[in-house]
Amino acid sequence: MAKPKLSFYDVKTKKKFEADEYRVVEKKGRFFAVAKSKSGPHECWRVLSKDQAAEIKKAA
């Protein structure tokens, strides 16, 4: 089962993009999806709920 596509917002270019290649990171009890920006070397972070993170980890 593949990871679902998630929508990310690139703050530097002020544009949205979708990605299916990302990793799930936990910081201080919160979950985030981290994807590489389509238009640069920086990363874009998106907040995930605990349920979303568990579902994505299960699919991977």
C-alpha positions in Angstrom: 0.0 0.0 0.0 1.5 3.4 -1.1 1.5 6.5 1.0 -1.3 8.9 0.3 -0.6 12.2 -1.5 -0.5 15.1 0.9 -0.7 18.8 0.1 2.1 21.0 1.3 2.6 24.8 1.3 6.0 26.2 0.4 6.4 29.4 2.5 9.4 30.7 0.6 7.7 30.5 -2.8 4.2 31.0 -1.5 2.8 28.1 -3.5 1.1 24.8 -2.8 2.2 21.4 -4.1 1.3 17.8 -3.6 3.9 15.1 -2.7 3.8 11.4 -2.1 7.5 11.2 -1.1 7.8 12.5 2.5 8.7 11.2 5.9 6.8 11.4 9.2 8.7 13.1 12.1 7.6 13.3 15.7 8.7 16.3 17.7 7.6 16.9 21.3 4.6 14.7 20.9 3.4 16.2 17.6 3.6 14.6 14.2 4.7 16.3 11.0 5.1 15.2 7.4 8.3 16.6 5.8 8.8 16.9 2.1 11.5 18.4 -0.1 10.4 21.5 -1.9 9.7 21.3 -5.6 11.5 24.6 -6.2 14.6 24.6 -4.0 16.8 22.7 -1.6 14.6 23.5 1.5 12.0 21.3 3.2 8.3 21.9 3.8 6.6 20.7 6.9 2.9 19.9 7.4 1.2 19.1 10.7 -0.4 15.7 11.0 -2.9 14.4 13.5 -1.9 11.4 15.6 -4.4 9.2 13.6 -3.0 10.4 10.2 0.6 9.7 11.3 -0.4 6.2 12.5 -2.2 5.5 9.2 0.7 6.6 7.1 3.3 4.6 9.2 1.1 1.6 8.8 0.9 2.0 5.0 4.7 2.4 4.6 
